[in-house]
Amino acid sequence: MIPGVERAIPIAALSTLRVRGGTAQVATPQTVEQLRNWIEHCQQIGRPFRLLGRGSNTLIQTAPSLILRTTRLNRVEIQGDRVRAEAGVSLQRLIRQCQRQGLGGWEFLISVPGTVGGALVMNAGRGTRAPQECLGHFVESVTIWDGWVCRPLTAHDCAFHFRDSLFQRRNRVVLAATLRAIRRAPEEIEYRMHQRLRHIQRTQDCTHPNLGSVFRSGYRAAIGRCMSPVGGAAWSTRTPNWIVNPGGATAHAVWELIERTVEEHENRGFLPPIREIIIW
């Protein structure tokens, strides 16, 4: 018997965009071994599955037969300036736990409501103007399950680039990562977190559920501002490149708004923007 309880969960509860929809079958393993057992079980019986953290960058249009949620894989081990965090550790918890021991470097991620695993897949960070402010910059190794064995990958193996990594193109399950922290006074780390959160309060539209940046590049905010809302989904009037859900939007409405925006870029003679969010 596979450990862990499988249950039906509303799709709205699985993503930070909180889109309306039905339910999805979800299992939440509590250890890496349990996660591996679930994966092997699904592979043996041919059951489609996907992995999900906190859903801060995922739009669920059609739920797979089973979602394996990693949020209970939340162990953190600190040895010197090396930090090993499992895939389900929230970024905000990681940052604050490290701060208490005078370890930092990744305070710029304090506003991201995601997990270590999701942040590694997306190589979360501030953007092209701050190449050293992405999570991949701090990676020493990532432990993965490749479908056969658990094994480590170096940072070079992970092919981190701007909002991109090996994990977006190959079937590799991120289990944990070892990160190199920077020694800083807890007060300095607190100050950096405070500065980042103040910037977020000024610039980001947190009044409604959202998924963060929709496009990786090529998006022209002037076009987004001209687009009409679709079924409750709308481009934020405050934060460019964000779609918000003031209430009642479905995943299909969000997808239609994205498609219309891409088409409008092409109609105006621009290259289509490159999507960043993951769509199921």
N, C-alpha and C positions, 0 to 999 in steps of 0.2 A: 504493500500500500504506500502511495506517495504521501509524505507528511505535508501538512498544511491544509487549510480549509479553502475549498473553491466555492465562491458565492456570486450572486448577481449583484452588480453595483451600477447605479445610474451613470451613464456616460458623462453627464454634467459634472460629476464628482471626480472625474479622472483627469481633467485638464483645467489649466488656469483660465481658459477662455469661457468655461462653464456653458458650452453649447447644449441646447435641448436635444434630446434623442431618447433612445430606448435604454436598455441595460446591456452590460457586457459581463461575461463570465471571467472572474478574476481570482487568481491564487496569489498569496503573498508569502513566499518562502521567508523563513527567519534566519537561515544560514546559507552560505555559499553551497554547501553540500546538498541542501534541500533544493536549491535552484537547479543545480546540475541534475538531480533526480527528476525534477519536473521536465526539464528539457529532454532528457533521455527518454522519459516515458512518452512525451508527445511525439518524438521522432519515431519511436518504435511502433506506435499505433497510427502514425500519419495524421496527427491532429495539428492543424495550423496554430501557431502561437506567435505573440510578439512580446517584447519586453518594454516596460514603461516605468519611469521614475515618478516624478510629480507632474508630468505632462505640461511643463512650462513652454514647450516649443513643438507640441504635437497636436494636430487637428485630426480627430477621429471621425471620419465619415462612415466607415464600415468597420465594425469591431471584428477582430479575428475570433476563431473558435475559443481561444483562451488568451488572456492577458496575464503575464507574469509580472507582478509589481515588485520592484526592488526596494521599496522604502523601508523594509525591516532589516535590510543588510546595512547596518548602521554602526559598525564598529570602527573605532579610531585608535591607533596605536602611535605613540610619539617616542622616538629614540633620538636624542640629540636634536639635530636640525632636520631629521627625516620624519615624515608623517605618512603613515599608511592608513588609507581610508577606504572602506568598502564602497561599492557603487551606490548604495542607497543613502549615504550620509548627505544631509542637506548642506549646501554651501554655507548657509548662514551659521549653522551649528559648527561646522568645521572652522570657520574664521574666528568665531568667538572662543571656541575651545583652545585653539592655538594661541590666541591673543593672551590668555591667562598665563601661558608659559613663555611669553615674549617671542612668539614665532609668528611671522606674517609674510607679506609680499603679495598676497591675493586679496587685500581688502577691497579692491575695485569690484569684486564680485558680491559684495555684501547685499546688493539690491536684487540679485538674481534668485528667484524662488525655485531653483532647480536642485538636482542632486549631482554628486561628483561624477557618476556614470554618464548622465546626460550632458554635463559640462565637458567631459572628455570627448564624447561623440561629436559635439558641436564645436569643440575648442572655444569655449565661451570666453569672451573678453570684451575690451572696450572698442576695438576697431582698428582700422589700418593705420591710424595716426599714432597708435601706441602698441607697436608690435610685441613689446615685452609684457604687455598687460593682457595676456591670455593664459588660460590654465595650462595649456601645453608647454609653455615656457618653463614651468616649474616641475614638469614630469621627469622622474628618474626612470621609472618603469611602470608598466600597466600589466596586471595579471588578467589573462583572458581565458575563456573556454572556446576552443576552436571546433567543437563538435566531437572531438576525440579525447583531448587531454587539456588540463590546465597548464598554461605556460606563460612566462613573462615576455613582454615586448619592451624594447628600449624606446625612448622618445623618438629616435630616428625611425624606428620601425613603424611607429604610429602615424608618420607622415602628416604632422600637424601643419596646417596653413590657416589663413584667415577664415574663421568659421567653418573649418573643414578638417577631416581626419580620415585615416584608413577605415574607421568603423562605419562610415557612411556608405562605403562601397563594397565591403566584404562582410561575410557572415561571421562576425566575431562578437562574443558576449563579454562585455567589460565586467569583471568581478571586483577589482580593487586597483588602487594605484598607490605608488610611493612617490611622494612629492618632496622636493627640496625647499625648505622654508628659509626665510631671511630673518636673522635675529634683529629684533627691534624692541624698544621699550614698550610695555603694554600701553602706556599713555600715548606714544606716537601712533601705535596701531589704532587706538580709539579715535584719535584726532583724524586719521586718514579715513576711517569708516564714517565718522561724522561728516567730513567734507563731502564724501561721495553721496551720502544720504541727503544732504542739503541740496546737492546738484540734482539728484533724482526728483526731489520735491518740486524744484523749479521747472524741470524740463519734461518729466514723464507723466503721462495721463494715467493715474492710478485710481480714478474715480469709478472706472468700470472694469470688468474682467477683460484680460487681453492675453496675447501670446508673445509679447515683445516684438522684435523686428521681424517683419514678414519676408522681406527680400534681403539677400546678402549684398547685392550691388545692382546698379542700374535703375533703381526706383527714383522717379521724379515727383517730389512732393506736390508740385503744382497740379499734376494730373490727379493725384489722389484727392486733393481738395475739391476737384470738380466732379468727382464720382458721387452719385446718389447712393444712399444706404440701400442694402438689399436684405429684406427679411429680418431686420433688426441688427444686421452687421453693418458697421460703418467705419470709415477711416477716421482716426482720431483727428480732431481739430487742433489738438495741442502738441501731440508728438508725431512727427512724420514717420511713416513706415510702420505704424501700429494700427491694427484693426481692433476695435473694441466692441463689446457686447453689452449695450445698455440694458438689454433684457429680451429674452425670447428668441435669440438667433439660433439657427441650426447650423450644423457643420456644412450642409449643402449650400446654405445662404452665404457663408463665409467663402467657400470655394468659388461660388459664382461671382462674388465681389472681386476676388483675386483674378479670376479669368477675365472679367471685364476690364480690369485695370491693365493687365498684360496686353489685351487687345487694343486698348486705347493708346498705350505706348507705341505699338506698331503702327496704328492709324496715323499717328503724328510723326512717323518717320524715325522713331527711336528704336534701338535694340531692346528686345524684351528683357525686363529685369530678371535676375536670377533668384529663385526662391530659396529662402533659408529654412523656413519651418518644415517639419516633417508631416506628411499627410498620409493617413492610412485610408 
